[in-house]
């Protein structure tokens, strides 16, 4: 879905997000892999940051993305 969201038009992106939210409402687990942080913020309830096969951080969206952004600026 990540690549599709990056290149799809707005209508298609909204359709994808709607389906993701439907699956979430059904308590389905979704593995969403992305490097586009606004997409992660929009759909994730938990984030695992993996770098070179190692888990760097695992937790809330806000906490993990804060760590990621801080590390990216270093």
PDB file of N, CA, C and O in Angstrom:
ATOM      1  N   UNK A   1       0.830  -1.202   0.000  1.00  0.00           N
ATOM      2  CA  UNK A   1       0.000   0.000   0.000  1.00  0.00           C
ATOM      3  C   UNK A   1       0.864   1.252   0.000  1.00  0.00           C
ATOM      4  O   UNK A   1       0.479   2.263  -0.587  1.00  0.00           O
ATOM      5  N   UNK A   2       2.015   1.203   0.642  1.00  0.00           N
ATOM      6  CA  UNK A   2       2.870   2.386   0.745  1.00  0.00           C
ATOM      7  C   UNK A   2       3.174   2.994  -0.619  1.00  0.00           C
ATOM      8  O   UNK A   2       2.991   4.195  -0.812  1.00  0.00           O
ATOM      9  N   UNK A   3       3.630   2.190  -1.557  1.00  0.00           N
ATOM     10  CA  UNK A   3       3.975   2.711  -2.882  1.00  0.00           C
ATOM     11  C   UNK A   3       2.730   3.200  -3.617  1.00  0.00           C
ATOM     12  O   UNK A   3       2.784   4.198  -4.336  1.00  0.00           O
ATOM     13  N   UNK A   4       1.633   2.515  -3.443  1.00  0.00           N
ATOM     14  CA  UNK A   4       0.387   2.923  -4.084  1.00  0.00           C
ATOM     15  C   UNK A   4      -0.060   4.277  -3.551  1.00  0.00           C
ATOM     16  O   UNK A   4      -0.505   5.130  -4.319  1.00  0.00           O
ATOM     17  N   UNK A   5       0.055   4.479  -2.247  1.00  0.00           N
ATOM     18  CA  UNK A   5      -0.320   5.766  -1.668  1.00  0.00           C
ATOM     19  C   UNK A   5       0.589   6.884  -2.156  1.00  0.00           C
ATOM     20  O   UNK A   5       0.159   8.030  -2.284  1.00  0.00           O
ATOM     21  N   UNK A   6       1.830   6.554  -2.426  1.00  0.00           N
ATOM     22  CA  UNK A   6       2.787   7.568  -2.868  1.00  0.00           C
ATOM     23  C   UNK A   6       2.510   8.045  -4.299  1.00  0.00           C
ATOM     24  O   UNK A   6       2.792   9.193  -4.638  1.00  0.00           O
ATOM     25  N   UNK A   7       1.962   7.169  -5.125  1.00  0.00           N
ATOM     26  CA  UNK A   7       1.770   7.538  -6.528  1.00  0.00           C
ATOM     27  C   UNK A   7       0.312   7.638  -6.956  1.00  0.00           C
ATOM     28  O   UNK A   7       0.016   8.182  -8.019  1.00  0.00           O
ATOM     29  N   UNK A   8      -0.600   7.119  -6.141  1.00  0.00           N
ATOM     30  CA  UNK A   8      -2.015   7.155  -6.501  1.00  0.00           C
ATOM     31  C   UNK A   8      -2.589   8.561  -6.409  1.00  0.00           C
ATOM     32  O   UNK A   8      -2.087   9.400  -5.662  1.00  0.00           O
ATOM     33  N   UNK A   9      -3.638   8.806  -7.171  1.00  0.00           N
ATOM     34  CA  UNK A   9      -4.284  10.112  -7.090  1.00  0.00           C
ATOM     35  C   UNK A   9      -5.058  10.220  -5.774  1.00  0.00           C
ATOM     36  O   UNK A   9      -5.209   9.234  -5.053  1.00  0.00           O
ATOM     37  N   UNK A  10      -5.540  11.413  -5.471  1.00  0.00           N
ATOM     38  CA  UNK A  10      -6.187  11.669  -4.183  1.00  0.00           C
ATOM     39  C   UNK A  10      -7.402  10.765  -3.963  1.00  0.00           C
ATOM     40  O   UNK A  10      -7.603  10.247  -2.864  1.00  0.00           O
ATOM     41  N   UNK A  11      -8.194  10.581  -4.987  1.00  0.00           N
ATOM     42  CA  UNK A  11      -9.377   9.720  -4.872  1.00  0.00           C
ATOM     43  C   UNK A  11      -8.983   8.298  -4.503  1.00  0.00           C
ATOM     44  O   UNK A  11      -9.592   7.688  -3.624  1.00  0.00           O
ATOM     45  N   UNK A  12      -7.970   7.774  -5.171  1.00  0.00           N
ATOM     46  CA  UNK A  12      -7.523   6.409  -4.894  1.00  0.00           C
ATOM     47  C   UNK A  12      -6.913   6.312  -3.501  1.00  0.00           C
ATOM     48  O   UNK A  12      -7.156   5.338  -2.788  1.00  0.00           O
ATOM     49  N   UNK A  13      -6.126   7.306  -3.106  1.00  0.00           N
ATOM     50  CA  UNK A  13      -5.541   7.314  -1.765  1.00  0.00           C
ATOM     51  C   UNK A  13      -6.635   7.277  -0.702  1.00  0.00           C
ATOM     52  O   UNK A  13      -6.536   6.528   0.270  1.00  0.00           O
ATOM     53  N   UNK A  14      -7.677   8.084  -0.886  1.00  0.00           N
ATOM     54  CA  UNK A  14      -8.777   8.108   0.076  1.00  0.00           C
ATOM     55  C   UNK A  14      -9.480   6.763   0.154  1.00  0.00           C
ATOM     56  O   UNK A  14      -9.887   6.330   1.233  1.00  0.00           O
ATOM     57  N   UNK A  15      -9.621   6.106  -0.982  1.00  0.00           N
ATOM     58  CA  UNK A  15     -10.221   4.775  -1.009  1.00  0.00           C
ATOM     59  C   UNK A  15      -9.362   3.787  -0.212  1.00  0.00           C
ATOM     60  O   UNK A  15      -9.891   2.958   0.529  1.00  0.00           O
ATOM     61  N   UNK A  16      -8.049   3.876  -0.364  1.00  0.00           N
ATOM     62  CA  UNK A  16      -7.133   3.007   0.386  1.00  0.00           C
ATOM     63  C   UNK A  16      -7.233   3.274   1.883  1.00  0.00           C
ATOM     64  O   UNK A  16      -7.329   2.339   2.678  1.00  0.00           O
ATOM     65  N   UNK A  17      -7.212   4.540   2.267  1.00  0.00           N
ATOM     66  CA  UNK A  17      -7.326   4.886   3.685  1.00  0.00           C
ATOM     67  C   UNK A  17      -8.656   4.409   4.258  1.00  0.00           C
ATOM     68  O   UNK A  17      -8.710   3.942   5.396  1.00  0.00           O
ATOM     69  N   UNK A  18      -9.727   4.522   3.478  1.00  0.00           N
ATOM     70  CA  UNK A  18     -11.031   4.065   3.945  1.00  0.00           C
ATOM     71  C   UNK A  18     -10.986   2.564   4.228  1.00  0.00           C
ATOM     72  O   UNK A  18     -11.511   2.107   5.243  1.00  0.00           O
ATOM     73  N   UNK A  19     -10.367   1.809   3.345  1.00  0.00           N
ATOM     74  CA  UNK A  19     -10.265   0.356   3.553  1.00  0.00           C
ATOM     75  C   UNK A  19      -9.412   0.041   4.773  1.00  0.00           C
ATOM     76  O   UNK A  19      -9.747  -0.859   5.543  1.00  0.00           O
ATOM     77  N   UNK A  20      -8.331   0.758   4.957  1.00  0.00           N
ATOM     78  CA  UNK A  20      -7.486   0.555   6.130  1.00  0.00           C
ATOM     79  C   UNK A  20      -8.288   0.813   7.394  1.00  0.00           C
ATOM     80  O   UNK A  20      -8.215   0.028   8.340  1.00  0.00           O
ATOM     81  N   UNK A  21      -9.048   1.891   7.428  1.00  0.00           N
ATOM     82  CA  UNK A  21      -9.852   2.211   8.608  1.00  0.00           C
ATOM     83  C   UNK A  21     -10.947   1.169   8.839  1.00  0.00           C
ATOM     84  O   UNK A  21     -11.279   0.870   9.986  1.00  0.00           O
ATOM     85  N   UNK A  22     -11.511   0.616   7.767  1.00  0.00           N
ATOM     86  CA  UNK A  22     -12.484  -0.466   7.910  1.00  0.00           C
ATOM     87  C   UNK A  22     -11.849  -1.680   8.575  1.00  0.00           C
ATOM     88  O   UNK A  22     -12.430  -2.270   9.486  1.00  0.00           O
ATOM     89  N   UNK A  23     -10.659  -2.051   8.122  1.00  0.00           N
ATOM     90  CA  UNK A  23      -9.956  -3.189   8.710  1.00  0.00           C
ATOM     91  C   UNK A  23      -9.623  -2.930  10.180  1.00  0.00           C
ATOM     92  O   UNK A  23      -9.736  -3.828  11.014  1.00  0.00           O
ATOM     93  N   UNK A  24      -9.214  -1.700  10.491  1.00  0.00           N
ATOM     94  CA  UNK A  24      -8.930  -1.353  11.881  1.00  0.00           C
ATOM     95  C   UNK A  24     -10.189  -1.463  12.739  1.00  0.00           C
ATOM     96  O   UNK A  24     -10.129  -1.946  13.870  1.00  0.00           O
ATOM     97  N   UNK A  25     -11.321  -1.019  12.208  1.00  0.00           N
ATOM     98  CA  UNK A  25     -12.582  -1.088  12.959  1.00  0.00           C
ATOM     99  C   UNK A  25     -12.983  -2.535  13.236  1.00  0.00           C
ATOM    100  O   UNK A  25     -13.696  -2.810  14.201  1.00  0.00           O
ATOM    101  N   UNK A  26     -12.527  -3.455  12.395  1.00  0.00           N
ATOM    102  CA  UNK A  26     -12.789  -4.881  12.585  1.00  0.00           C
ATOM    103  C   UNK A  26     -11.716  -5.537  13.459  1.00  0.00           C
ATOM    104  O   UNK A  26     -11.688  -6.759  13.603  1.00  0.00           O
ATOM    105  N   UNK A  27     -10.839  -4.720  14.039  1.00  0.00           N
ATOM    106  CA  UNK A  27      -9.748  -5.198  14.914  1.00  0.00           C
ATOM    107  C   UNK A  27      -8.789  -6.125  14.177  1.00  0.00           C
ATOM    108  O   UNK A  27      -8.246  -7.060  14.764  1.00  0.00           O
ATOM    109  N   UNK A  28      -8.584  -5.861  12.887  1.00  0.00           N
ATOM    110  CA  UNK A  28      -7.628  -6.630  12.092  1.00  0.00           C
ATOM    111  C   UNK A  28      -6.229  -6.065  12.296  1.00  0.00           C
ATOM    112  O   UNK A  28      -6.059  -4.864  12.504  1.00  0.00           O
ATOM    113  N   UNK A  29      -5.254  -6.919  12.236  1.00  0.00           N
ATOM    114  CA  UNK A  29      -3.862  -6.488  12.302  1.00  0.00           C
ATOM    115  C   UNK A  29      -3.394  -6.133  10.902  1.00  0.00           C
ATOM    116  O   UNK A  29      -3.611  -6.886   9.953  1.00  0.00           O
ATOM    117  N   UNK A  30      -2.748  -4.976  10.779  1.00  0.00           N
ATOM    118  CA  UNK A  30      -2.239  -4.521   9.489  1.00  0.00           C
ATOM    119  C   UNK A  30      -0.743  -4.272   9.641  1.00  0.00           C
ATOM    120  O   UNK A  30      -0.319  -3.534  10.530  1.00  0.00           O
ATOM    121  N   UNK A  31       0.039  -4.877   8.791  1.00  0.00           N
ATOM    122  CA  UNK A  31       1.467  -4.594   8.745  1.00  0.00           C
ATOM    123  C   UNK A  31       1.664  -3.576   7.631  1.00  0.00           C
ATOM    124  O   UNK A  31       1.531  -3.897   6.450  1.00  0.00           O
ATOM    125  N   UNK A  32       1.979  -2.357   8.016  1.00  0.00           N
ATOM    126  CA  UNK A  32       2.105  -1.241   7.083  1.00  0.00           C
ATOM    127  C   UNK A  32       3.561  -0.798   7.095  1.00  0.00           C
ATOM    128  O   UNK A  32       4.027  -0.239   8.088  1.00  0.00           O
ATOM    129  N   UNK A  33       4.277  -1.037   6.019  1.00  0.00           N
ATOM    130  CA  UNK A  33       5.694  -0.694   5.921  1.00  0.00           C
ATOM    131  C   UNK A  33       5.813   0.566   5.085  1.00  0.00           C
ATOM    132  O   UNK A  33       5.355   0.607   3.943  1.00  0.00           O
ATOM    133  N   UNK A  34       6.433   1.602   5.655  1.00  0.00           N
ATOM    134  CA  UNK A  34       6.530   2.861   4.930  1.00  0.00           C
ATOM    135  C   UNK A  34       7.689   3.692   5.442  1.00  0.00           C
ATOM    136  O   UNK A  34       8.103   3.578   6.595  1.00  0.00           O
ATOM    137  N   UNK A  35       8.201   4.528   4.558  1.00  0.00           N
ATOM    138  CA  UNK A  35       9.188   5.532   4.944  1.00  0.00           C
ATOM    139  C   UNK A  35       8.577   6.930   4.860  1.00  0.00           C
ATOM    140  O   UNK A  35       9.264   7.931   5.064  1.00  0.00           O
ATOM    141  N   UNK A  36       7.282   6.988   4.560  1.00  0.00           N
ATOM    142  CA  UNK A  36       6.598   8.271   4.454  1.00  0.00           C
ATOM    143  C   UNK A  36       5.878   8.518   5.780  1.00  0.00           C
ATOM    144  O   UNK A  36       4.802   7.973   6.026  1.00  0.00           O
ATOM    145  N   UNK A  37       6.476   9.332   6.614  1.00  0.00           N
ATOM    146  CA  UNK A  37       6.004   9.494   7.984  1.00  0.00           C
ATOM    147  C   UNK A  37       4.573   9.999   8.108  1.00  0.00           C
ATOM    148  O   UNK A  37       3.861   9.523   8.992  1.00  0.00           O
ATOM    149  N   UNK A  38       4.104  10.933   7.279  1.00  0.00           N
ATOM    150  CA  UNK A  38       2.699  11.329   7.399  1.00  0.00           C
ATOM    151  C   UNK A  38       1.726  10.172   7.166  1.00  0.00           C
ATOM    152  O   UNK A  38       0.653  10.138   7.768  1.00  0.00           O
ATOM    153  N   UNK A  39       2.089   9.231   6.304  1.00  0.00           N
ATOM    154  CA  UNK A  39       1.244   8.055   6.099  1.00  0.00           C
ATOM    155  C   UNK A  39       1.231   7.200   7.362  1.00  0.00           C
ATOM    156  O   UNK A  39       0.182   6.704   7.774  1.00  0.00           O
ATOM    157  N   UNK A  40       2.385   7.033   7.964  1.00  0.00           N
ATOM    158  CA  UNK A  40       2.480   6.259   9.207  1.00  0.00           C
ATOM    159  C   UNK A  40       1.629   6.916  10.288  1.00  0.00           C
ATOM    160  O   UNK A  40       0.870   6.240  10.983  1.00  0.00           O
ATOM    161  N   UNK A  41       1.756   8.235  10.429  1.00  0.00           N
ATOM    162  CA  UNK A  41       0.989   8.958  11.441  1.00  0.00           C
ATOM    163  C   UNK A  41      -0.514   8.817  11.214  1.00  0.00           C
ATOM    164  O   UNK A  41      -1.295   8.800  12.166  1.00  0.00           O
ATOM    165  N   UNK A  42      -0.903   8.719   9.972  1.00  0.00           N
ATOM    166  CA  UNK A  42      -2.337   8.664   9.655  1.00  0.00           C
ATOM    167  C   UNK A  42      -2.961   7.308   9.980  1.00  0.00           C
ATOM    168  O   UNK A  42      -4.137   7.250  10.340  1.00  0.00           O
ATOM    169  N   UNK A  43      -2.205   6.221   9.863  1.00  0.00           N
ATOM    170  CA  UNK A  43      -2.823   4.898  10.020  1.00  0.00           C
ATOM    171  C   UNK A  43      -2.323   4.073  11.200  1.00  0.00           C
ATOM    172  O   UNK A  43      -3.025   3.170  11.656  1.00  0.00           O
ATOM    173  N   UNK A  44      -1.151   4.357  11.692  1.00  0.00           N
ATOM    174  CA  UNK A  44      -0.561   3.473  12.701  1.00  0.00           C
ATOM    175  C   UNK A  44      -1.071   3.759  14.115  1.00  0.00           C
ATOM    176  O   UNK A  44      -1.407   4.891  14.465  1.00  0.00           O
ATOM    177  N   UNK A  45      -1.115   2.696  14.905  1.00  0.00           N
ATOM    178  CA  UNK A  45      -1.382   2.821  16.334  1.00  0.00           C
ATOM    179  C   UNK A  45      -0.157   2.399  17.138  1.00  0.00           C
ATOM    180  O   UNK A  45      -0.076   2.647  18.341  1.00  0.00           O
ATOM    181  N   UNK A  46       0.778   1.770  16.474  1.00  0.00           N
ATOM    182  CA  UNK A  46       2.044   1.340  17.079  1.00  0.00           C
ATOM    183  C   UNK A  46       3.086   1.333  15.967  1.00  0.00           C
ATOM    184  O   UNK A  46       2.778   1.006  14.821  1.00  0.00           O
ATOM    185  N   UNK A  47       4.317   1.695  16.311  1.00  0.00           N
ATOM    186  CA  UNK A  47       5.381   1.748  15.303  1.00  0.00           C
ATOM    187  C   UNK A  47       6.581   0.945  15.799  1.00  0.00           C
ATOM    188  O   UNK A  47       6.962   1.014  16.967  1.00  0.00           O
ATOM    189  N   UNK A  48       7.157   0.190  14.885  1.00  0.00           N
ATOM    190  CA  UNK A  48       8.434  -0.479  15.137  1.00  0.00           C
ATOM    191  C   UNK A  48       9.413   0.068  14.108  1.00  0.00           C
ATOM    192  O   UNK A  48       9.217  -0.091  12.903  1.00  0.00           O
ATOM    193  N   UNK A  49      10.460   0.710  14.592  1.00  0.00           N
ATOM    194  CA  UNK A  49      11.503   1.265  13.723  1.00  0.00           C
ATOM    195  C   UNK A  49      12.604   0.217  13.621  1.00  0.00           C
ATOM    196  O   UNK A  49      13.188  -0.184  14.628  1.00  0.00           O
ATOM    197  N   UNK A  50      12.879  -0.218  12.405  1.00  0.00           N
ATOM    198  CA  UNK A  50      13.905  -1.221  12.150  1.00  0.00           C
ATOM    199  C   UNK A  50      14.984  -0.601  11.279  1.00  0.00           C
ATOM    200  O   UNK A  50      14.689   0.024  10.260  1.00  0.00           O
ATOM    201  N   UNK A  51      16.229  -0.776  11.683  1.00  0.00           N
ATOM    202  CA  UNK A  51      17.366  -0.267  10.920  1.00  0.00           C
ATOM    203  C   UNK A  51      18.369  -1.396  10.750  1.00  0.00           C
ATOM    204  O   UNK A  51      18.863  -1.946  11.735  1.00  0.00           O
ATOM    205  N   UNK A  52      18.666  -1.739   9.525  1.00  0.00           N
ATOM    206  CA  UNK A  52      19.605  -2.805   9.178  1.00  0.00           C
ATOM    207  C   UNK A  52      19.271  -4.104   9.906  1.00  0.00           C
ATOM    208  O   UNK A  52      20.153  -4.792  10.418  1.00  0.00           O
ATOM    209  N   UNK A  53      17.974  -4.425   9.940  1.00  0.00           N
ATOM    210  CA  UNK A  53      17.518  -5.678  10.527  1.00  0.00           C
ATOM    211  C   UNK A  53      17.400  -5.687  12.035  1.00  0.00           C
ATOM    212  O   UNK A  53      17.033  -6.707  12.617  1.00  0.00           O
ATOM    213  N   UNK A  54      17.701  -4.583  12.676  1.00  0.00           N
ATOM    214  CA  UNK A  54      17.642  -4.496  14.141  1.00  0.00           C
ATOM    215  C   UNK A  54      16.533  -3.550  14.573  1.00  0.00           C
ATOM    216  O   UNK A  54      16.342  -2.493  13.972  1.00  0.00           O
ATOM    217  N   UNK A  55      15.802  -3.932  15.617  1.00  0.00           N
ATOM    218  CA  UNK A  55      14.773  -3.054  16.154  1.00  0.00           C
ATOM    219  C   UNK A  55      15.440  -1.937  16.944  1.00  0.00           C
ATOM    220  O   UNK A  55      16.166  -2.184  17.907  1.00  0.00           O
ATOM    221  N   UNK A  56      15.181  -0.710  16.521  1.00  0.00           N
ATOM    222  CA  UNK A  56      15.722   0.474  17.175  1.00  0.00           C
ATOM    223  C   UNK A  56      14.740   0.983  18.226  1.00  0.00           C
ATOM    224  O   UNK A  56      15.142   1.377  19.321  1.00  0.00           O
ATOM    225  N   UNK A  57      13.457   0.972  17.890  1.00  0.00           N
ATOM    226  CA  UNK A  57      12.432   1.454  18.815  1.00  0.00           C
ATOM    227  C   UNK A  57      11.116   0.762  18.507  1.00  0.00           C
ATOM    228  O   UNK A  57      10.840   0.389  17.367  1.00  0.00           O
ATOM    229  N   UNK A  58      10.309   0.598  19.548  1.00  0.00           N
ATOM    230  CA  UNK A  58       9.008  -0.050  19.430  1.00  0.00           C
ATOM    231  C   UNK A  58       8.090   0.629  20.433  1.00  0.00           C
ATOM    232  O   UNK A  58       8.351   0.594  21.636  1.00  0.00           O
ATOM    233  N   UNK A  59       7.015   1.250  19.949  1.00  0.00           N
ATOM    234  CA  UNK A  59       6.117   1.902  20.878  1.00  0.00           C
ATOM    235  C   UNK A  59       5.071   2.745  20.193  1.00  0.00           C
ATOM    236  O   UNK A  59       4.653   2.457  19.071  1.00  0.00           O
ATOM    237  N   UNK A  60       4.654   3.791  20.880  1.00  0.00           N
ATOM    238  CA  UNK A  60       3.615   4.657  20.338  1.00  0.00           C
ATOM    239  C   UNK A  60       4.127   5.385  19.096  1.00  0.00           C
ATOM    240  O   UNK A  60       5.329   5.581  18.919  1.00  0.00           O
ATOM    241  N   UNK A  61       3.202   5.768  18.262  1.00  0.00           N
ATOM    242  CA  UNK A  61       3.553   6.472  17.030  1.00  0.00           C
ATOM    243  C   UNK A  61       4.352   7.732  17.350  1.00  0.00           C
ATOM    244  O   UNK A  61       5.410   7.968  16.766  1.00  0.00           O
ATOM    245  N   UNK A  62       3.848   8.533  18.274  1.00  0.00           N
ATOM    246  CA  UNK A  62       4.506   9.802  18.608  1.00  0.00           C
ATOM    247  C   UNK A  62       5.917   9.580  19.140  1.00  0.00           C
ATOM    248  O   UNK A  62       6.851  10.265  18.726  1.00  0.00           O
ATOM    249  N   UNK A  63       6.076   8.629  20.053  1.00  0.00           N
ATOM    250  CA  UNK A  63       7.384   8.400  20.661  1.00  0.00           C
ATOM    251  C   UNK A  63       8.416   7.888  19.656  1.00  0.00           C
ATOM    252  O   UNK A  63       9.540   8.388  19.603  1.00  0.00           O
ATOM    253  N   UNK A  64       8.033   6.905  18.875  1.00  0.00           N
ATOM    254  CA  UNK A  64       8.992   6.314  17.930  1.00  0.00           C
ATOM    255  C   UNK A  64       9.339   7.303  16.822  1.00  0.00           C
ATOM    256  O   UNK A  64      10.506   7.429  16.452  1.00  0.00           O
ATOM    257  N   UNK A  65       8.341   8.008  16.287  1.00  0.00           N
ATOM    258  CA  UNK A  65       8.653   8.966  15.232  1.00  0.00           C
ATOM    259  C   UNK A  65       9.475  10.138  15.753  1.00  0.00           C
ATOM    260  O   UNK A  65      10.283  10.700  15.013  1.00  0.00           O
ATOM    261  N   UNK A  66       9.283  10.514  17.005  1.00  0.00           N
ATOM    262  CA  UNK A  66      10.120  11.560  17.608  1.00  0.00           C
ATOM    263  C   UNK A  66      11.578  11.086  17.645  1.00  0.00           C
ATOM    264  O   UNK A  66      12.485  11.831  17.276  1.00  0.00           O
ATOM    265  N   UNK A  67      11.794   9.855  18.087  1.00  0.00           N
ATOM    266  CA  UNK A  67      13.157   9.293  18.113  1.00  0.00           C
ATOM    267  C   UNK A  67      13.743   9.225  16.705  1.00  0.00           C
ATOM    268  O   UNK A  67      14.904   9.574  16.491  1.00  0.00           O
ATOM    269  N   UNK A  68      12.937   8.776  15.755  1.00  0.00           N
ATOM    270  CA  UNK A  68      13.406   8.656  14.377  1.00  0.00           C
ATOM    271  C   UNK A  68      13.804  10.013  13.813  1.00  0.00           C
ATOM    272  O   UNK A  68      14.871  10.160  13.216  1.00  0.00           O
ATOM    273  N   UNK A  69      12.949  10.992  14.005  1.00  0.00           N
ATOM    274  CA  UNK A  69      13.248  12.335  13.486  1.00  0.00           C
ATOM    275  C   UNK A  69      14.500  12.912  14.151  1.00  0.00           C
ATOM    276  O   UNK A  69      15.321  13.549  13.491  1.00  0.00           O
ATOM    277  N   UNK A  70      14.637  12.691  15.435  1.00  0.00           N
ATOM    278  CA  UNK A  70      15.815  13.192  16.147  1.00  0.00           C
ATOM    279  C   UNK A  70      17.081  12.528  15.598  1.00  0.00           C
ATOM    280  O   UNK A  70      18.084  13.206  15.375  1.00  0.00           O
ATOM    281  N   UNK A  71      17.046  11.227  15.382  1.00  0.00           N
ATOM    282  CA  UNK A  71      18.205  10.513  14.842  1.00  0.00           C
ATOM    283  C   UNK A  71      18.512  10.927  13.411  1.00  0.00           C
ATOM    284  O   UNK A  71      19.675  10.974  13.009  1.00  0.00           O
ATOM    285  N   UNK A  72      17.472  11.227  12.643  1.00  0.00           N
ATOM    286  CA  UNK A  72      17.665  11.621  11.248  1.00  0.00           C
ATOM    287  C   UNK A  72      18.327  12.991  11.110  1.00  0.00           C
ATOM    288  O   UNK A  72      18.970  13.281  10.101  1.00  0.00           O
ATOM    289  N   UNK A  73      18.162  13.828  12.135  1.00  0.00           N
ATOM    290  CA  UNK A  73      18.750  15.165  12.109  1.00  0.00           C
ATOM    291  C   UNK A  73      20.199  15.160  12.585  1.00  0.00           C
ATOM    292  O   UNK A  73      20.927  16.127  12.363  1.00  0.00           O
ATOM    293  N   UNK A  74      20.620  14.090  13.231  1.00  0.00           N
ATOM    294  CA  UNK A  74      21.975  14.026  13.783  1.00  0.00           C
ATOM    295  C   UNK A  74      23.016  13.823  12.715  1.00  0.00           C
ATOM    296  O   UNK A  74      24.207  13.748  13.019  1.00  0.00           O
TER     297      UNK A  74
END
